[in-house]
Every structure is written in C-alpha cells, then in structure tokens.
Amino acid sequence: MDFETLVNERRSIRGYKPDPVPREVIEEIIDIAKGAPSSMNTQPWHFHVVTGEPLERIRQGNTERNLAGVPAQREIPTHGAYQGIHRQRQVNVAIQLFEAMGIARDDKEMRQDWVMRGFRQFDAPVSIVIAYEKSLEPATICHFDLGAVTYGLVLAAWTRGLGTVINGQGIMQSPVVREHAQIPDDQVIMTCVAMGYPNENFAANEVKSTRTTNDDIIHYVGFGD
Ligand SMILES: Cc1cc2nc3c(=O)[nH]c(=O)nc-3n(C[C@H](O)[C@H](O)[C@H](O)COP(=O)(O)O)c2cc1C
C-alpha cells in the first residue's frame, strides 16, 4: 500500500472482532512506529501493551467510576470543552458516527451506551497505553514526540489489517489504568490506543471523518501571488 492510500484509507475503528492480536504483530508495529522523529532523538515514549484479564479490569474500573460520576483524572493538562470551530468539528464527526449507528439525537440511552463503549475502549482486545517519563515535564515537546509515534503506530497497524482508535476515554480514569496496566510511578500516562481486527459489520467503522480545506489552514508567504 502506498503512503497516500494508507493515509486516506485509515480511519478510527470502534467495533472489533474478539480475536486476539499476536504479540509478534504488536512487536512489529511498535518497531515501525518507533522510527518517528523526536526532539533531539530523545525517543521519550513507553508502550504498555495490555490484553486479557488486566484489560477487563481496566474496562470494569472505568465503567464503575464513570457511572458513579467520578470526575475525570487525566495526567496531562486538558483545556475543558472545545469552543467555536473546534467544537463544530467535534459535533460533525459525532453526527456522522451517530447516523451510522442509528442513534437518534434525543435517544439519551443509546448515547449513554455509546459513551460507555468509549470508556471500555470499544471492547478492543488490546490497549496500548502510551506514557513518558515524569522527569521530562513540562513536557510539551515530548507530547509532540508521542503524537508522532502514535500516528506511526496507527498507520503501521493498518498495514497489518488492524484497526485502532486513539482514545482519551480509556485513560480518563487514570488511577484505574495505572493500577491494572502497572504503570511505573516515574511515568505519566499521555493517551491510549485501542487495537484489534475490525468488525466489518460495525457501521461506525465505515465513517470517514472530514477535513478542512487547505485555505482554512495554510498561509503561503513569498510565493508571489
Ligand atoms: C488525542 C486523541 C484522543 C482521542 N480520543 C478519542 C476518544 O476518547 N474517543 C473516540 O471515540 N475517539 C477518540 N479519538 C479519535 C478521533 O475522534 C478521530 O481521530 C477523529 O474524529 C478523526 O477521525 P479518524 O481517526 O477516523 O480520521 C481521539 C483522537 C486523538 C488524536
């Protein structure tokens, strides 16, 4: 698959087959992903690959805490709700996903069910928690590096027939993840990636989210027009 096709075909996968992902395949994918550039070649990423019982315990803990109304406990600073054009883009993809899944706007129960699925990392057979060392804080550059490696990871997974969704929902209750994924005290949880073989009958997997026009985001200087 050429790079352009890979980028255009990849999309977030939110419905998985239960089939396990072989450890050798995960190893291969991480091997490719770690070719990402990083600030001064620091390679500040750590991958905690979780499956089976520990992942079930994370799903259960996330579900219980969210149903109990425990506020999110992220380990990196977040900015709260998106506003303006960012909020609009968030709403646009949610509309696409809900339409595909037949979830009506006013169907609170189904919407809640969808949110809870997210907290279960869409029942994927594998979750990769991506972390960096606390000693790197304030970690803005390191966040950049982890973003780069994570994109490499999801693209590499796609070339092996594996779907992924990068998700904040899975690590929103970080104490649960920290405990069951055995994250060392000197590391900070940045995000996680749910991974598995896509369920072809799960409608949301077909959703192709939209992108802005280049005019909205590119500023050319010195091109003479
Ligand atoms: C940092 C980050 C966090 C995300 N968190 C979630 C999440 O919690 N739940 C979810 O369903 N998707 C999550 N996503 C996936 C985005 O919604 C998705 O990438 C975006 O809508 C574009 O769609 P695409 O990946 O299909 O191109 C996240 C993506 C990123 C990069």
The ligand as an SDF file (V2000), in Angstrom:
LIG
                    3D

 31 33  0  0  0  0  0  0  0  0999 V2000
   -5.5960   12.5750   21.1990 C   0  0  0  0  0  0  0  0  0  0  0  0
   -6.8170   11.8780   20.6410 C   0  0  0  0  0  0  0  0  0  0  0  0
   -7.8210   11.4740   21.5120 C   0  0  0  0  0  0  0  0  0  0  0  0
   -8.9470   10.8250   21.0120 C   0  0  0  0  0  0  0  0  0  0  0  0
   -9.9050   10.3920   21.8980 N   0  0  0  0  0  0  0  0  0  0  0  0
  -10.9840    9.7150   21.4230 C   0  0  0  0  0  0  0  0  0  0  0  0
  -11.9450    9.1940   22.3330 C   0  0  0  0  0  0  0  0  0  0  0  0
  -11.8120    9.3180   23.5410 O   0  0  0  0  0  0  0  0  0  0  0  0
  -12.9980    8.5190   21.8190 N   0  0  0  0  0  0  0  0  0  0  0  0
  -13.1600    8.3320   20.4690 C   0  0  0  0  0  0  0  0  0  0  0  0
  -14.1510    7.7100   20.0590 O   0  0  0  0  0  0  0  0  0  0  0  0
  -12.2530    8.8220   19.5780 N   0  0  0  0  0  0  0  0  0  0  0  0
  -11.1730    9.4900   20.0310 C   0  0  0  0  0  0  0  0  0  0  0  0
  -10.2310    9.9660   19.1540 N   0  0  0  0  0  0  0  0  0  0  0  0
  -10.3820    9.7080   17.7010 C   0  0  0  0  0  0  0  0  0  0  0  0
  -10.8430   10.9660   16.9770 C   0  0  0  0  0  0  0  0  0  0  0  0
  -12.1960   11.2010   17.2500 O   0  0  0  0  0  0  0  0  0  0  0  0
  -10.6020   10.7610   15.4660 C   0  0  0  0  0  0  0  0  0  0  0  0
   -9.2360   10.5830   15.2350 O   0  0  0  0  0  0  0  0  0  0  0  0
  -11.1020   11.9440   14.6580 C   0  0  0  0  0  0  0  0  0  0  0  0
  -12.5050   12.0580   14.7720 O   0  0  0  0  0  0  0  0  0  0  0  0
  -10.7440   11.7880   13.1840 C   0  0  0  0  0  0  0  0  0  0  0  0
  -11.2780   10.5820   12.6820 O   0  0  0  0  0  0  0  0  0  0  0  0
  -10.3840    9.4390   12.0490 P   0  0  0  0  0  0  0  0  0  0  0  0
   -9.4010    8.9670   13.0770 O   0  0  0  0  0  0  0  0  0  0  0  0
  -11.3800    8.3580   11.6600 O   0  0  0  0  0  0  0  0  0  0  0  0
   -9.6820   10.0390   10.8540 O   0  0  0  0  0  0  0  0  0  0  0  0
   -9.0920   10.6050   19.6130 C   0  0  0  0  0  0  0  0  0  0  0  0
   -8.0660   11.0110   18.7470 C   0  0  0  0  0  0  0  0  0  0  0  0
   -6.9380   11.6190   19.2500 C   0  0  0  0  0  0  0  0  0  0  0  0
   -5.8330   12.0170   18.2960 C   0  0  0  0  0  0  0  0  0  0  0  0
  1  2  1  0
  2  3  1  0
  2 30  2  0
  3  4  2  0
  4  5  1  0
  4 28  1  0
  5  6  2  0
  6  7  1  0
  6 13  1  0
  7  8  2  0
  7  9  1  0
  9 10  1  0
 10 11  2  0
 10 12  1  0
 12 13  2  0
 13 14  1  0
 14 15  1  0
 14 28  1  0
 15 16  1  0
 16 17  1  0
 16 18  1  0
 18 19  1  0
 18 20  1  0
 20 21  1  0
 20 22  1  0
 22 23  1  0
 23 24  1  0
 24 25  2  0
 24 26  1  0
 24 27  1  0
 28 29  2  0
 29 30  1  0
 30 31  1  0
M  END
$$$$
